[in-house]
């Protein structure tokens, strides 16, 4: 009787389904983590590029460029549905006309730096 029960295949379908579902769902965790990182990276690069471009083209003074870049970066991050954890605008020296500006945006673990000349 005990041997007959061991060779009986009734009831094994549930066990097989559970094992197969577990095996098929395992790759989803790392895939979702990669998607999240790529989404943050794309958002950071887009925010940095577009905020600095908009600030330089629409502002006349250095103070306006800084204020406009910060404001525009927050608006763009909100349109991506992301939160900016760090935002910094640096100048390569005293910021005269023609000098380089660097806008650094950090979203999650993604960091993007956009550089442009001050006109």
Secondary structure, DSSP 8 states (H G I E B T S, - for coil): -HHHHHH--TTHHHHHHHHHHHHHHHHHHHHHHHHHHHHHHHHHHHHHHHHHHHHHHH-SSHHHHHHHHHHHHHHHHHHHT---SEEEEEESSS--TT-EEEEEEEETTEEEEEEEE--
